Amino acid sequence: MIKPLDQMLEADPRYQDLLIEEPAGEWRALSLGDHHAIVAAIVIPASVPDEVATLFRRAQHAFLYAWFDYELAPLAEAQAFAALESALRLRLTMKGADAAL
């Protein structure tokens, strides 16, 4: 069932139990800002091929929006694996081309 419009921007209930530790040792509920910072911290080198970067960004965005609907998390995971597979395939293809020279 789709979320009602007035609840669209609320966190998925499965995020309610996640906590983050403050530098002073206190614990608090994870916020959207925390989630965004965690996702934004997952980076790849700027030199990766566009195909891999596109798949990676898609995974990153799906995981970011999983804050609102946790069912997007498996989609993000699948996209991350697709990015990894694409990167490995390109790397192996490039190594094979180098070996042929």
N, C-alpha and C positions, 0 to 999 in steps of 0.2 A: 504494500500500500504506500502510496506517495505521501510525503509529509504535507500537512496543511500549509498553506501559504504563510500564515502568521507564525509558523514555527520553523520556517525554512532556514533561518540564520542561527538557530539554536544548535548547540553541540549535540551530537549523537549521545544518547544516554550511556553508552559503553565507555565514554571518556570521563564520566563523572567520578570514577574511582581512581583515576590516575593522579598521582601526586608528583611534585617536583621539589627538590630540596634547595632551599635558599642558601647563600654563602654562610649565613649565621647559624646554619644547622636546623632552621625551622622548615616545616613542610607545609605546602599549600597545594590547592587544586591546580592542575595544569590548565593554562588558558590558551585561547586561540593564538595569541602572540607567541607563547612558548612553542606551540605546535609548529607555527610558521618558522620560527627560528631553527627548530630541529630539522625541518625539511629543507630549509634554505642552506643549512650547513652541509648538506650532502651535495658535493660538487664533483664534477669531472673536469679534466683538463680542457682548455679552450681549443686545443689542437685536434680533438677527436673529430672524425668525419661527421658531416651534417646528418647523415642517416642515423648514426648512433646518438648524436646530440638530440635529435628530434624525438627518438624513442625514450631517451632518458628524461627529457622535459615532460613528455606525456605521463610518464610514471610519477614524476615529482608532483605534477599538478593533480593527478588522481589521488595521490596520497595526501596532499594538502586538503583537497575537498572531502576526503574521508572524514575530516573533522565533523562535517555536517551529516554524512551518511556513511557509517562504518563499512557498509557493503562495497564501497569503492576501494577499500584496502586490498582485497584480493585482485582487483583489476590493476591496481598500482603494482602489485607484486608481479603479476604476469607481464606487465610492460617493462619492468626492471629486468626480468629474465630475458625478454626479447631484446633489450638494449645490450645486455651482456652477450647473448648469442650472436647478435649482429657484429659486435666488436671483435669477438673471437673469430668469427668467420672471416671478417676483413683482415685480421692479423694473420690468420693461416693462409689466406689467399696471397697476401703480400709476401709472406715468407716463401711460399711455393714459387712465386714469380722470381724472387731473389735467387732461389736455388737453381732455377732454370738458366740463369745467366752465366 
